[in-house]
Amino acid sequence: MAFRTKNLFEKTTKLVRSYSSDKIYTHMSLTLNEQTGIATLELAKPPVNSMSFGFLSQLAAAVQQSEADKYKGLIITSRSSGVFSAGLDLKELHHPDSDRILNYLRRLQDVWFQLYDCSTPTAAVINGHSIAGGCLLALSCEYRVMVNSFKIGMNEALVGVPVSPMFIACMQSVIGQWEAEKALLVGRLFTSEEALGVGLVDEVVGGKSEGVCKAEGYLAGFREVSARARGLSKRYLRQEVVRDLVRRREEDVKKLVEIISSRGVQDSLGEHLERMKNKK
Ligand SMILES: CCCCCCCC/C=C\CC(=O)SCCNC(=O)CCNC(=O)[C@H](O)C(C)(C)COP(=O)(O)OP(=O)(O)OC[C@H]1O[C@@H](n2cnc3c(N)ncnc32)[C@H](O)[C@@H]1OP(=O)(O)O
C-alpha cells in the first residue's frame, strides 16, 4: 500500500497564516493513504496530548487540509498507547495572561467549529484516556471506536471549572439530555464499556489497529455516496448546534475568561495540578 506523510503546513492557507506564530506540525502527523483517500491524524504531543495553543493551531490546519484536499475520510487517533488526549492544557488555564486566554479560547472555538462542521467524513480511534477537551475532540467526529480499559468523559466538575456550552452541546447531541446531565454535573469518566452502553462511543475494540480497521470500515461506507450531498447533509444535520454557538461565541468566551480568571476557579485549578503532581 502506498502511504504518504504530509507536512501539515506544506500548503500555507489563510487560516494557517493567521496562526503561524507557533511552530506547528510538531505535535501530530497527517498521513494519507493514497489508495483509500483516507488520512490519519495521529496526535503526538507527549506525554498526554494536552491541547496547548500550538496544538490547537496544528489541529486546525490538519482539518483544513483534509477539507481542501478532499480526503475521503479523516481518522483521529493518538501515537501514545495510553492517552488519546488529556484535554485542554491546564497550564494555559492556570494564572493566564488576559489576552492570551482570550485568544486561546477563541482558537479552541475555531478548531471545534472547523472539525464539527467539516464535510470530510471523520472518525476517532480513542486508543487511550480521553478527558474533557479530549472527549470533545472525539465527540466532534462522526464515529467513535474506543480501545477497551480506558476512560472517557468530561471531568470539569471535578476540576472545578464549569462545562462550557460548546462541550455541553456536543455531549448532548451524542448521548442525549438526561445522560449528559447525569454525567456532566458530576464530571463522570466512563470506562470504554460504559461509554458504549450510553452511546458515547460506537464500538469497543481490543487494540488500536483493530480500531483503525473499524474506523476505515465506517468511512468506506461512504464510497458510493455523493461527497457533496453527504457533506451538505452533515452540515444541515449539525447546523442548529453550530448556529447557536456561533451566535453566542464572543459572549461565551468573555464569560468563560471571567469565570476562569476568578479566584475560586484558579484555586481549584491549582489544587488539581497539585494532585496530578503528587500522584507519583
Ligand atoms: C469558549 C470555548 C470553551 C472554553 C472551555 C473553557 C473551560 C475548559 C474547561 C475544561 C476543559 C479541559 O479540557 S480541562 C483539562 C481536564 N483534563 C484533566 O483533568 C486531565 C488530567 N490528566 C489526567 O487525568 C492524567 O494525566 C491522564 C489520565 C490523562 C494520563 O495519566 P498518566 O498517568 O498517563 O499521566 P500523568 O497523570 O502522570 O501525566 C503526565 C504529565 O502530564 C501532565 N498533564 C496531564 N494532564 C494535563 C493537562 N490536561 N494539561 C497539562 N498537563 C497535563 C501531568 O501533570 C504530568 O506532568 P509531569 O510529568 O510534569 O508531572
The ligand as an ORCA input file, in Angstrom:
! r2SCAN-3c Opt
* xyz 0 1
  C     -15.371     29.067     24.760
  C     -14.756     27.778     24.444
  C     -14.764     26.714     25.513
  C     -13.887     27.025     26.651
  C     -13.838     25.965     27.685
  C     -13.188     26.503     28.902
  C     -13.269     25.654     30.068
  C     -12.499     24.397     29.860
  C     -12.520     23.524     30.974
  C     -12.114     22.275     30.917
  C     -11.692     21.602     29.711
  C     -10.445     20.788     29.857
  O     -10.133     20.080     28.955
  S      -9.518     20.958     31.283
  C      -8.399     19.594     31.252
  C      -9.013     18.468     32.003
  N      -8.142     17.330     31.935
  C      -7.720     16.679     33.004
  O      -8.056     16.983     34.119
  C      -6.805     15.516     32.716
  C      -5.801     15.408     33.784
  N      -4.878     14.331     33.470
  C      -5.085     13.049     33.826
  O      -6.084     12.673     34.376
  C      -3.959     12.099     33.506
  O      -2.825     12.837     33.207
  C      -4.264     11.125     32.347
  C      -5.332     10.118     32.767
  C      -4.719     11.859     31.098
  C      -2.954     10.342     31.987
  O      -2.436      9.752     33.146
  P      -0.912      9.277     33.188
  O      -0.731      8.574     34.485
  O      -0.598      8.564     31.940
  O      -0.077     10.630     33.116
  P       0.195     11.669     34.295
  O      -1.027     11.974     35.042
  O       1.380     11.221     35.080
  O       0.557     12.975     33.461
  C       1.786     13.099     32.771
  C       2.173     14.561     32.758
  O       1.198     15.282     32.008
  C       0.697     16.347     32.784
  N      -0.728     16.584     32.402
  C      -1.718     15.708     32.460
  N      -2.848     16.250     32.013
  C      -2.544     17.512     31.658
  C      -3.319     18.592     31.121
  N      -4.634     18.484     30.822
  N      -2.696     19.751     30.887
  C      -1.386     19.889     31.158
  N      -0.590     18.900     31.672
  C      -1.175     17.737     31.923
  C       0.835     15.870     34.216
  O       0.800     16.933     35.116
  C       2.182     15.193     34.148
  O       3.161     16.198     34.165
  P       4.561     15.984     34.910
  O       5.167     14.778     34.257
  O       5.295     17.243     34.678
  O       4.236     15.752     36.356
*
